[in-house]
Amino acid sequence: KYIWVKGGTFEIGTPLRPFQSQALITLHGDKYETIRLPVIGAKGLVVSNEQFTLQSDGDGAVEAGNIGVLDIHGKVRNVIWTRINVTAEAGATDIELLEAVDWQPGEEIVVTATESPGKVHHGQGSFGAPPVDFQDERAIIKAVNGRVVSLMAPLKFRHTSQWYLRHDFRVPDGEIPAEEGWVHLAAEVGLLTRNVKIQGDPTSEKYSWGGHTIQAFGGIYRVTGTEFYRMGQTGELSRYPIHFHVSQEYGRFCYAKYNAIHHSFQRAVAIHSTDYVTVYNNVAFDIIGHMYFIETGMERYNTMEKNLGIGAIPLMNGMLESDQEPSGFWTAAPNNVWIDNVAVTGSDGWYFQLLNKPRSMNLDAFSDFICPVNDRL
């Protein structure tokens, strides 16, 4: 019910020697029977310092050698997500991608929607297309031949690939537009399978109460090439698949890269009162609530780059009102970096809800002297 790396090291592979075999961590627990520990809750994989504090000096400070480390590194894949090169019609069993991939037969992918027939814009509460109307599709790979991926079952929907000439791009008469003049709008395709998997147990489905991982009040969290499935706990604060929690500048040593987060009961990646974290080249699909989430307004210098967010599902109780119209990328803090991220199917792609003061009321002792639209006063 709990794995708590409270000082010491938990290791599956290293950054220089990724794990090559199969590893499965299943987190168990019942929403109404399992005892929750203070701060870290239950059904979690947690990393913190031995003293459960950020202090580097003074009474109760972290002692040398007592910094907790969570290192999980699955196989390196040559492509995490890409786009289709040619429109795939409904009924197709082959899709042609923009680039060759090392994906394997039996692995699962997601093909994103290029149409949302059920989406409405009446502004009366939850206006995003209901999940049943999303035309994102899971598929199992039958074979791979370079850029062509063959599927075990035919596609249910049409997924388009089109090139458009930018309206502001000037082309002299008789000349062919240069590459930078074109915009490619096409269905994205993301790999969901990894050789290392962290999941909630099958009972997670009953109350939408899956597992969670968290870096809490310090510690080092480095996770790459890992699959997160049946994670997140609907309506409960701080219970997300990947969560950097009140760790301030410990974020310099932390990252989440090349992971797949799917079928999550609450968010994909959350950063709370932590700075300098790198969230790079992840795929999130079938997520309840905002997906990639920077929480309170005081987080700084975190980098969200090249992440794909697909299928944000309304979260109707227990969190933010805006979760009822969820976005791929949400922040209350402007002083972070966002590069080349893509959001597909949800109420909003990006939602920057900048605040007059930081939102959080816990720990944040410096909340009264942070200017959330710039930096410390």
N, C-alpha and C positions, 0 to 999 in steps of 0.2 A: 504493500500500500504506500510505502514511502521509500525513496532512495535519496538520501541526503548526504552530499559530499561536503561535509563540514570541516574544512581543512583537508589536506591530502589531495589525491588525484584519482579521478575516474577516467579510464582511457580505453577507447576502442580505436586503434590506429593513431597516427600522429600526423601533423601537417606535412612532414617529409616522407612518411611511410603510411599512406592510407591503407585501411583495412580491406583485404581482398576477398574474404570469405563472406558468409551470410551471418548476420547478427539480428536478433529480434528481442526487443524489450517490450513487455506487455505490462501496463500499469493497471492494477486492480483496485476496486473500491466501489462502495454503494453510497449514493448521495445522502441517504437518510440513516445509514447505520455506521459508516466509517467515521472514526474520530478524526477531526481536523486539528492539526497542530497550529499554534499561533503563527501568523504571517505566511507560512509555507503551505498551509492547507493539507490536502490529502490527494492521493493518486498522482503524486508528482515525482519528477526527477529534478533535484534541487542542488545548486552549488552555492556555497557561501564561504566566508572565512571562518576559522575555528572560533573566534570570539564573536562572530555574527555582528561585526561592526566595520565601519569604514576608517576609524581613527588610526592614524599612523603614529601618534604619540599621546602621552598622558595616560590617565587611569583607564584600564580596559582596552588599550590599543592593541591592534593586531601584532602578534609576536612574529618574529622572523621564522619563516618556514611554515606558517599556519595559514597561508592563502590557499583557498580551495580552487581546484582546477578541474573543469569538465572538458575533456578533449574527445570528440567523436568525429571521425573522418572516414567516410565511405569512399568507394572507388571514384576515381576521376573520370568524368564523362566528357566527350569532346563537344557535345552540344546539349544544353539544358532545355532551351526552347528556341524555336525558329518560326518561319512562316511558310505557308504553301506557295508554290511557284505558279501553279496552274489551278484554275477553278476545279473543285471536286464536286461533282453532281451528287444529289441524293441517289443512293443505290450503288455508288462507287465502292470498290474494295481496295483500290490503290490511291495513294496520294503522293504527289511529287512535291518535295521540299526545296527550299532555296539552297540548301547545303547538304552534303553527305553527313550521315550520323552513325554513331556506333551503337545504336539501340538494338536490342536483341529480341528474338521471338519469345512470346509469352509476357513481355513487359507491357505495362499499361501506359497509354498516352491520353491527352485531352486535346480535342480539336475545337477551337473557339467558334462561337457564333458570328455570323456576319449579318444576321437579320434578327430583329426583336419584334415579332408581329403582335405581341400582347402588351407592349409598352404604352402607357398613357401618361399624360402630363397635366392632370387637372389640379395639382397642388393641394389636394385634400388628404394629407397624411402620407401613407405609404404608396408612392406612385410608381415605383420601379416595377418592371415586369415580374410577376410571380415566378418562383423557381421553375414551376412546371412549364413555363413559356420560354425559358432559356433554351437556345438551340446549341449550346455547348454539348459536346459528346465525348464520353469515355470510349476508348477502343483498345482492343488487345492486338498486339503485333503478331502477324503470322510469319512475315519474312521481311528482310531489308536488303535492298540492292542499291548501294550508293545513296542517291537522293530519293529513291522510290521506296515507300513503306507500304507493304501489303497488310491488310487487316483481316482478322478472323471473321468479322461480320460486316455487311455493307453499312455505309453511312445512312442515317435517317434523314439528314438535311443537306441542303446545298451550302457549300462553303466557298466563298468567292476569293479571287485574286485579281486585282485590277491596279493599273498604273494610271496616275493622273498628273497632268502637267500643272505646275503651280501657276495660279492666276497672275501672280506678280512677277513671273519669270519672263524676261524679254528675250525673244529669239529673232535674230535677223532673218529677213525673208530668204527662203531657200536653204536655210541651215537646219541641221538636226539638233534638237535641244540637248544640252549637256546633261550628264548624269544627275547633277545637283538640282536640276530643274524638275525632276520627277518625284512624286510621292507614291509609295507602294502601300496600298490598303489591302490587306489580305488576312485570312484567318491565321491565327497563331496556333502552333502545335507544341505542347509541352510534355516532357517526360515525367511521369508520376512515380515510377518504380526506382527504388534504390536498394543496394545490397545491405544497408543498415536501416532498420525500421524501428521506430518508436510509436507505440499505439496504445490506446485505451482498450480495455477488455470488451468482449461482446455486449456486456450489460450496459455499456456506455450509451447505447441507443435508447434505452428505456426512458431516461430522464434527460437526454442530451447532456450527459455529465461524463466527459472523457478525461483523459490524462492531461498533464501540463508539465512544462519544463520552465525553470525560472532561475535566474542569477539574482540573488537577494542580498542587498547591503554588502556588496563587494564580491570577491571571487572572480574567477576568469572563466568565461563561457566561449568556447570555440567549437562550432559544429558545422561540418561541411558534408555534402554528399549523403544526406540522411533523409528518409521518408518519415513524415509525421502523419498519422492516420487516426481518426476517432479521438482527436485531442480537443482541448478547450472545455470549459464548464459554463454553460449558458446562464447568464444573469449574475455570475459571481465575479467580483473584482479580482484582478491579478491572476486569473486562471486561463492562460492562453497557451497555444502550442509552443511558442518561443517568446520569452519575456525577459527583458533586461530591467530590473526593478531597483530603483533608488541606489545606484552604484556609482553615481557621479563620474569621476575621471577614471575609474576602473574600466570604463568602456573603451579606453585606448587599446586594451588588450583583447577585446571581444569582437566576435563576428559571427554571422550566419550566412553561409555562402553555398550555392549550388544545391539547395535543399528543395524538397517537394512537400507542401503542406496541403492535404486535401481531406474533405469531409470533416471539417472542424466545426465544433459546436459554438465557438466564440473566437473570432479574430484569427490571424495567422502569425504576425509578428508585432509585438508591442514594446515600446521604449518609454520608460517612466523615470524621470529624474536621473537620467544617465546620459553621459556625453561621449562623443567620439566613436560610437559603435558603427561598424560597417555591415550593412545588409545588402548583399550583392548576388544577383543572378539566381533568384529563387523563383519557384512556381507555386502559386497559391490558387486553389480551385475548390469551389463548393464550400464557401466559408460563411458562417452566420455573423453578421455585423461588419463594421469596417475591417478591412483586411490588414494593411500595413499601417500602423497606428503609432503616432508620437503624441503622448498623452496629455501633459499638464500645462505646457506653455513655457517651461523653464529648461527644456532639453536643448543642448547646443552641439553643433558640429558633428552630428550624426550624418552618415551618408547612406541614402537609399538609391541604389543604382542598378539598372537593367533587370528589375524585378517584373514579373508578370502576375497580375491579379485577375482572376476569372470567376464570375458567378457569385457576387456578393448578395447574400440572402437577408432580408429584414430581420432584425433582432427586436422583438416587440416589447420586452420587459427587462428591467433591472439595470440597464446601462444608460447610454446617452440617448436623448430624444432623436438625435440625428441618425442613430443606428437603425431607426425605422426606415430610413432611406439611405442604405449603406453605400459607401464608396470603396474604391480600390485602395486609395491612399488618403489618409486623414491626418491632420496635424493641428495642434494648438500652438506650435512653436515655429516661428519663421526662420530662426537662425540655424537651419540645417540644409543639407545639400540633396537635391533631387535630380537625377540624371537618367534619361532614357528608360523610364519606367512605362509600362503599358497596362491599362485597365480595360477589361472587357466585361460586359453585362453586369449591371448593377444600376442603382439610381444615379450615382455620380462616379466619374473617374477619379477626380481629385476634389477634396473638400478641405480648404484651409480655413478653419474656424478660429481666427486669432482673437485672443481674449484681452481684457483690460488688466487682468492679474492672473497668475497661475491658478489652475483649477484645483489642484490637490490640496488636501488639508492634513495629510499625514507626513511624518518626518520633516518635510520640506522647510526646515528651519530658516532657510534663506529666502522664503517666498515673498517676504515683505521688501526685500531690496534686490529683486530681479525685475528688470524692465523686459517684459516678454516680447516686445517688438524690436529689441536691440540686444542689450547685454547687461551685465551687472552695472548698477548705478554707482 
